[in-house]
Amino acid sequence: MNHALRRAMANAKMTENQLAEVCGVDAKTVGRWITEPNRVPHARHRWVACEALGEEETALWPNAIRSALGSGPDREIVQVFPYRSAAPASLWRSLVTKTQRDLLFAGYTNYFLWLEQANLAGALRRKAENGCRVRFLIGDPDSPVTAAREAEEGVPLTLSTRIAVTLNELEKLRDVSTIEGRFETGHVNLSVFRFDDEMIVTPILARRVGHDSPMMHLRRRQADGMFDRFAAHVEELWSRGREIREVRSDGEA
């Protein structure tokens, strides 16, 4: 018997049918999660269930975490997806919600965040007001790098248009001085999103837009591991970036 899961459902006043509906599975499946302690749900179902129940994955399915964490360099890899679009929106929402110190969105456009996350602006405002550092590293819409990537993608919704959406959303948060934004182009083929000690990394494939590219969910477990390497990379790009507010106030972008 998975007593932790049964207790979490009781505390959340959630029935097997209700949890099944949230997770997109049959109620009998949830029943087996409870009665068969060695049964571990698929990762995407664990994430949704944990969010719905307000519990940590380590509390409900500790065996899943232990098996996912190896003893080698790959132990920082929590989960991988062949497409970014295959990752549940709840994963992103959970990561944003849990972050307390450092939120860094280094996608070239970050366009999809505003579409997939309800009231993202409100969440970012609350984070910043509670002392969390919030940063956006965005591609320069007027850069030749952006133009070249637009030509390679060949899609009607161009990079510069998607960047413009993010700039418009950030303008609405202009009064929050602790929400920062910079232009850079060094991450045109690699998106990095940091949430304290967790991270989403998406290498952008040739002729593919972001949602068609593979995605890794990392959690920091060691010094100079994968997490630290990607973090150092994006911090270097941040140090080279130009402040969005300064550039736009000068009329250059």
Secondary structure, 3 states (H helix, E strand, C coil): CCHHHHHHHHHCCCCHHHHHHHHCCCHHHHHHHHHCCCCCCCHHHHHHHHHHHCCCHHHHCHHHHHHHCCCCHHHHEEEEECCHHHCCHHHHHHHHHHCCCEEEEECCCCHHHHHHCCCHHHHHHHHHHCCCEEEEEECCCCCHHHHHHHHHHCCCCCHHHHHHHHHHHHHCCCCCCCEEEEECCCCCCEEEEEECCEEEEEECCCCCCHHHCCEEEEECCCCCCHHHHHHHHHHHHHHHCEEHHHHHHCCCC
